[in-house]
Amino acid sequence: MVVLMSEEHLNNLSHEQIEAYYNELRQARRTATPIGYWYSKNQPEHPMPVSDSATSDQVTEQLEKLDAFIEGAREVHYRGYSSCRLCGKLNGTFEYVKNGFAIPVGLQHYVEDHHVLVPGLLELP
């Protein structure tokens, strides 16, 4: 289990300790259940987002779930941007990892701007 560290705590660690910490965090990400990832040539197992598939109540519920998930989640950064599959907007370069789940930073855009019903999001603990 990865113990999330504050930036202040990380600043007091040696380079080797920080590297070990991020290796452990990346391993946790590899075993995390992805929520809100979309189809691409490299990840054909994911669904395509469907615009206007969520009701206004579902949009509100999903945004609340995202806010709760992000609080206390760890950011795992990557190189390069992810772009929206619906409008092309750049959505960011990291994901949130918490409690065995991973959610991309741009997921809020799909919910807010395109009213996408995200599979599995409303079932998050």
N, C-alpha and C positions, 0 to 999 in steps of 0.2 A: 504494500500500500504506500502510495506517495503522500508524504506530508507536505502540504503547501507552505512555502516560505514567503515571507514578506520581502520586498526589495531591500529594506533595511537589514534584514538578517542575511540575505544573499551577499550584500556588500561586505560583510564581515568574514566571508569564507574565502579559502584559497582558490586559485584557478582550478586545481584538480577537484576540489569539493564541488565547485559550481558545475563543472563538466559532468561529474558523476550524478549530480542532482538532475540536470537536464536530460541525461541519458535515461534515468529512471522515469522521468516525466514522459519522454517520447515512447518508452515501452508501455506505459500506462495508456497512452493514446492509441497505440496499435491494438490494444485489447478492448478499447472502449466501443460501445455501441453507437454508431453514427445516427444522428437525427438531423434532418434537413439538408442532406447532401443530394445533389441532383445528377441526372444522367450526363455523362460525357464519354468521349471515345475511350478514355482511360478507365472509366468507372461505369460500364454499361449496366451494372446491376441495380443502379439507383433509378428512381422514377423521374419523369420530367415534371416540373412544376406546372400547375394548372391555374391560370389567372381566374379570379372571381369564383373560386371553388369553396371559399369560406364565407359563412354568414357574418354579419357584423358582430354578433355575440361570440362567434368562434374567433374572429380577429382579436377581440378584446381579451378573451381567455388565453389565446396563444401569446399575446404580448405580455400578459401577466406571468405566464409560465416562463417566458424568456427572461424577464426581469429577475424572477426568483432564481433561475438557473445561473444567470451571470453573476449574481451576488455570491462571492466566495469561490467562484470558478477560477481555474488557472488558465492563463493564455499560453497557447503553444503557437509560436510564430513560424512562418514558412517564407520562402523566397517566391516572389511573383504574386500577382493579384488573381483573385477569382472574380469572374464577371457574371452578372445576372444573366440567366438563360432566357429571360423574357425581354429585357430592354438593353442589355449590354453594359449597364452601369458597373463600375468597379466596386466590388464589395469588400475588399480588405485582404489581409495577408495572414490572418490567424484564426484560431478556433478556441472555443472554451471547452475545458475538460473538467468534469466533476462527477463524482459518484458513479464511475463506470460508463459515462455518456460523453459524447463529443458533439458540439454544435458549432457550425461555422459563424463567424462574426457577421456576415451579410444576411443571415436568415431573417432578421427583423425587417429588412427591406422588402423581402418577398411577402411577408405578412402585412406590413403597413401599406406598401405602395401597390401591390398586386392582389391582395386579399387571397393568398394561397393557403389552402388547408394543408398543413405539414403533417405527413404520416408520422404517428408516434409522439408528437409534441405534447398533445393534451394528456397523454398517458404517463408522462414523466412524473416520478414521485415528488 
